[in-house]
């Protein structure tokens, strides 16, 4: 069972208490963007087998959104961080690199 | 290939069963093929089979990371039906269902297709309306279904409790020509027929990179060396995103774990397939007597193939209300498969941004029923380079154009 620590209230919550919000750090596109960019924003997903950055909501707890870094292949959790992040913070990237030395970094 | 027949069984009985040959060869990969199919599951093998049978292309390698039919083909709940709402879906799923009817004879391999009938229970008034609509759509599409009342459901499957307190059975969408088949046999039958046509099925051979020159595919690199090809077909279900990344494009697909479980074997107690989509559970009885139960999918990206116990609990809790008779049954095994979900819950059969590279994915939670139709349409797409009428609506471009084939609500499938 997947267990994440909510950075907002500090509670350790399992997946029955959480709602997944899908891929994190997606750049929003507006009326000025190209069709290709808008399609990518709406539909195309990285869907990696390995390290993934996601949005989660502590739905049956404090109700707040946050970010999590975890491995989709093993369910190993690298850490959770605040929803007010436009990209993964350095400390979490360092922690992932320490545990996964051959990791190539976040997908572009 | 030695044909399987009653005569062959009788003949072998007189010589200690020593005359049987291996169902398929296990050759070393050649340096170059006309077509490479990545993924030797049902869809990949069916694609290769119909490339050979319908289009005369037999210089084909089918590369498989693990063993043949060991992914979702060996993990599903074997339900076959075609009662979809949208015309494009009904066409391809009905093609598949009709091919299943004669697949055993076609492949000379018993896939144990059992058209025992599929009942999709309507347990809310919303579902009653939805299924009545689907039944009418199916009548126009030429798919034989009907909406039946709860007393008919009770007559078809006496172990159903139609007066449950939370989810009474108000009726069902009944497809009498739906049913089940032996999932492994489907993969094995196609594999045997492919091997007989001279195609190479190469197991334990993971693709590690896609080779391209300019914008055209030229082959793949694998754990057993580089293999060249003129055309590449990616048919890898849950790992489609990984292969697409190797080929240099991104898909509108997310992979999640969908799980199933089986009970201990019991005497025959239900002879139809029952799907209860409101409560996310479906059940049928296998020939061994086990009740085969399918549950819901995880709500997050997952490649672990192991599922989670709270989903088992949810599924079983809901089914016990509808089938009180199973409350004392012990469950023997549970497992999960990685399914590739698209936004509109319809598959992708398409050309890709990489020239001569084709993809067949996005079957999500319901790929098994589509195997022959999917292979048929994918073979046509790969042989001609352009999709035929079955595959045309399922192109990748539908996401850019907003031309969805929305089955997520329409079909009422348990997702």
Interface residues (C-beta under 8 A of the other chain):
Chain A: X1 X2 X15 X16 X19 X20 X22 X23 X35 X36 X39 X40 X42 X43 X44 X45 X46 X47 X48 X49 X52 X54 X72 X73 X74 X75 X107
Chain B: X239 X241 X242 X245 X250 X251 X252 X253 X254 X255 X298 X299 X300 X301 X302 X303 X304 X308 X309 X310 X343 X399 X400
